[in-house]
Amino acid sequence: MSRGSIAKYQGKNGISWHIRIYVGYNDKGDPIQQRHTIYGTKRDAEAKMRELLQQQDKGSYIKSNKITLSEYITKWYETHRRGLSPTTDRRYKDYISTHILPRLGNIELQKLTTIQVQEFINYMLERGNKCTNNIKGLSAKSVRDCIILLKQALKQAIDWGMLTRNPADGVRIPTVTRRDPVILTEEQAQSVLDSLTGTYGYIPALISYHTGMRLGEVIALPWNAVNLDAATIEVRQSYTLTDEEGRPVIKQPKTKAGRRIVEVGHTLISALANHRRAQLEKQIAAGAGWDNNLNLVCTQDDGAPISSRAIGHLFSRRARSLGYNVTFHGLRHTHVSMLIKAGAPINTISARVGHSTPSITHDIYAHLLPGMGRHAVELFERMLLKQSAQIS
């Protein structure tokens, strides 16, 4: 569709020129037109249309079509959400319904200003947390993610011809400072594992501690991905929280590196073999009531999948009872830290835990690496001494 048109009209008062400028689409998807009538020559009409189009390009022409940000972003999200994981979909919906719409939803889309978006950011940082009884702000990461989502929506409005500029451009978004991961010592990790013995959280925690696998990867692990003879585990899928119908969702890794084969030691293999025998006994006892059609390693007593939230809460409670403020993900961090301290190459560690690049591993665990420099020097000195001994 062209951005404008000129039509000649012969009326009682002589010849006039009707100019139409297309300024976007309404909430039904129909084009919005602004009409102007010019008396004079065709050249006068063409000059006027150029002027109007230039005003549109500068953002000074478009008149509000009364569509609010609430109406627009709701419609936009229905087209945007396809392909999102249930977890991401749920998080984005929360950003929209809990934060964006209550503060900005009633503003007309074309009247939304950069100052209003900045004030919205400041509000979220100071008082945006709705999950606490006390007045508390959202984390910098949550605010940043929320504004990135808003920016995406407003950018699409430009592409659809509903805006000429993005009012979320130019705002100051808080910087997210990466915090060092919480890591357990070997003794602390073992004490947490001991506290989980006999619960549904023990085997998942043991697997993560020995492999560095993520919680979602652990609870989605099927028995046919575990090779007890070769002592390997193939990571090829992940479990996420439930979809809109309340069902658990199994998804593929986000990156090629996420699909991997992890070599494991005798301790874990022995524990898995014992767990397999115990699980088969439960299956026989349950008969038709057994509910493990996914053939998962980690299940409830009746074979049903375990909620990642349930395992996470159980682990955190047991860890806190021992004085450790750490989440289940801390087992992954602990596994990596132990490999680093043992002198394993970053490339090897990165591949083992499924990072897409070694630089990600380095960035997350950089605080553990300074001591490795001394280790490298000692190795180099040993090589020099060995070489000197051979020469002499």
C-alpha positions, 0 to 999 in steps of 0.5 A, spaced: 500 500 500 502 506 498 503 512 503 498 517 500 494 518 494 491 524 490 484 524 487 481 530 483 474 532 484 470 537 480 465 540 485 460 547 485 466 551 487 471 548 482 476 543 482 479 541 488 484 535 490 483 530 495 489 527 499 489 521 503 494 519 508 495 512 510 497 513 518 497 505 520 491 500 522 486 500 527 485 494 532 481 490 527 487 491 522 483 496 517 487 502 514 487 508 518 486 514 513 487 522 514 483 526 509 485 533 506 482 537 501 486 542 497 484 548 492 489 550 487 493 546 482 495 539 482 502 541 483 499 544 490 496 538 492 503 534 491 507 539 495 502 538 500 502 531 500 509 531 501 509 536 507 504 531 510 508 525 509 515 529 512 511 530 518 509 523 518 516 521 518 518 526 523 512 523 528 509 530 528 503 528 524 500 522 526 493 523 530 491 518 535 486 513 533 484 512 540 487 505 540 490 504 547 496 500 549 492 495 553 488 494 546 494 494 542 499 490 546 494 484 548 493 483 540 500 484 539 502 478 544 497 473 541 501 474 534 507 474 538 507 468 543 507 462 538 513 458 539 514 461 546 516 455 551 510 455 556 515 458 562 517 464 557 509 465 555 507 465 562 513 470 564 511 475 559 504 474 560 505 476 567 509 482 565 504 484 561 498 483 566 501 485 572 506 491 570 505 494 563 497 494 563 496 497 570 501 503 569 500 504 562 495 500 559 490 506 559 494 511 555 493 511 547 498 508 543 500 514 539 500 518 546 505 514 549 511 518 551 519 516 553 518 520 559 512 515 561 516 509 560 522 512 564 517 513 570 514 506 569 521 503 569 523 507 576 516 505 579 518 498 578 525 499 581 522 502 587 515 499 588 513 494 582 514 487 586 507 485 587 509 479 591 511 482 597 507 485 603 512 490 604 513 496 598 519 493 594 522 494 587 523 488 582 530 486 580 534 489 575 533 483 571 526 483 571 525 490 570 530 489 564 526 483 561 519 487 562 522 493 558 525 489 552 518 486 551 515 492 551 520 495 546 519 489 542 511 490 542 512 498 540 517 496 535 512 492 531 507 498 532 512 502 527 512 496 522 505 496 522 505 503 521 501 505 527 507 509 530 513 513 527 518 512 533 519 507 539 517 511 545 521 506 549 528 508 545 532 512 549 530 510 556 535 508 561 534 501 563 538 498 569 544 494 568 544 487 571 550 485 575 551 478 574 552 475 581 557 470 583 554 463 583 553 460 590 557 454 591 557 448 596 563 445 599 564 437 598 562 436 605 556 441 604 554 438 598 554 431 601 550 433 607 545 436 603 544 429 599 544 425 606 538 430 608 535 428 602 536 420 602 529 417 602 525 422 599 524 423 591 529 429 591 535 424 592 536 421 586 535 428 582 540 431 586 545 426 586 545 426 578 545 434 578 551 434 583 555 428 579 554 431 572 552 438 572 545 437 569 540 442 570 534 440 574 529 440 568 534 436 564 534 431 570 527 430 571 526 429 563 531 424 563 528 417 561 532 410 562 533 409 555 538 415 555 542 412 561 547 407 559 549 403 565 554 399 562 558 405 558 557 409 564 554 415 560 548 419 560 545 422 554 542 429 555 537 430 549 530 433 552 528 438 558 522 438 562 519 445 563 513 447 568 506 445 565 502 448 559 495 452 559 492 445 560 496 443 566 500 438 563 508 437 564 511 439 557 518 436 555 522 440 550 528 439 546 534 443 548 535 450 546 542 449 542 546 444 539 550 444 545 545 442 550 544 435 547 550 432 549 553 425 552 555 426 559 560 421 562 559 419 569 563 415 575 562 409 578 558 412 584 553 415 580 552 409 576 551 404 582 546 409 585 542 409 578 542 401 578 540 400 585 534 406 584 532 402 577 531 396 581 527 399 586 523 403 581 521 396 578 519 393 584 514 399 585 512 398 578 510 391 579 507 393 586 503 398 583 500 394 577 495 398 572 496 404 577 503 405 575 504 412 571 510 412 568 509 412 560 515 416 559 520 411 562 523 417 567 528 416 571 526 420 577 518 419 578 514 419 584 512 413 588 506 411 583 511 413 577 508 420 575 513 425 573 516 430 579 514 437 579 521 441 578 518 446 583 516 441 588 524 438 587 526 445 588 522 447 594 524 440 597 532 442 596 532 449 598 528 447 605 533 441 606 539 446 605 536 452 609 535 447 615 543 446 614 544 453 614 546 453 606 542 459 602 542 455 596 538 453 590 538 446 586 541 450 581 547 450 586 549 443 585 550 445 577 555 450 580 558 446 585 559 441 580 563 446 575 567 449 581 570 442 583 572 441 575 575 447 575 579 446 581 581 439 579 584 443 573 579 440 567 580 445 561 574 450 560 572 447 553 571 440 556 567 443 562 563 447 557 561 441 553 559 437 559 554 442 562 551 444 555 554 451 554 553 454 547 560 457 548 566 456 553 566 464 554 559 463 557 562 458 562 568 463 563 564 469 564 559 465 569 565 462 573 571 467 572 571 468 580 574 461 580 579 462 575 585 466 578 587 461 582 588 456 576 593 461 574 598 459 579 596 452 577 598 453 570 605 456 572 606 450 577 605 446 571 610 450 566 615 450 572 615 442 572 615 442 564 622 446 565 625 442 570 623 436 566 626 439 560 633 441 564 633 434 567 633 431 560 638 436 557 643 435 563 
